[in-house]
Amino acid sequence: MATTKKNRQASAHKAGQQPKSGKAAPKRRPAAAESAKKLSAVAAAARVLSESGQALTCQELIAAMAAKGYWSSPAGKTPAATLYAALTREIQTKKEAARFQKTERGKFALA
């Protein structure tokens, strides 16, 4: 029975050797890296609002999220405007089930 290229690669992989094709087997990320995921901007805003217990503007939220290390802007020019849009979008789409409420002009609190 002749061995095929696929069989040779499979047996080399089982033996812990690198296949002859020169391609390394894909590495799996450790479980610790998966559990330490970064928060999204909206999730970080919810955490900051729950810790502060008061309504904050998006500028204040961005500053608090960066100071606590929850989230920082990935080189965005207007992270406060992006956060404002995301919060208002959640309020409009989820209605009563939204995590946020707009308390006054430019200020958000937890619902």
Stockholm file with secondary structure:
# STOCKHOLM 1.0

chainA/1-111         MATTKKNRQASAHKAGQQPKSGKAAPKRRPAAAESAKKLSAVAAAARVLSESGQALTCQELIAAMAAKGYWSSPAGKTPAATLYAALTREIQTKKEAARFQKTERGKFALA
#=GR chainA/1-111 SS CCCCHHHHHHHHHHTTCCCTTSCCCCCCCCHHHHHTCCCCHHHHHHHHHHHHCSCEEHHHHHHHHHHHTSCCCSSCSCHHHHHHHHHHHHHHHHGGGCSEEEEETTEEEEC
#=GC SS_cons         CCCCHHHHHHHHHHTTCCCTTSCCCCCCCCHHHHHTCCCCHHHHHHHHHHHHCSCEEHHHHHHHHHHHTSCCCSSCSCHHHHHHHHHHHHHHHHGGGCSEEEEETTEEEEC
//
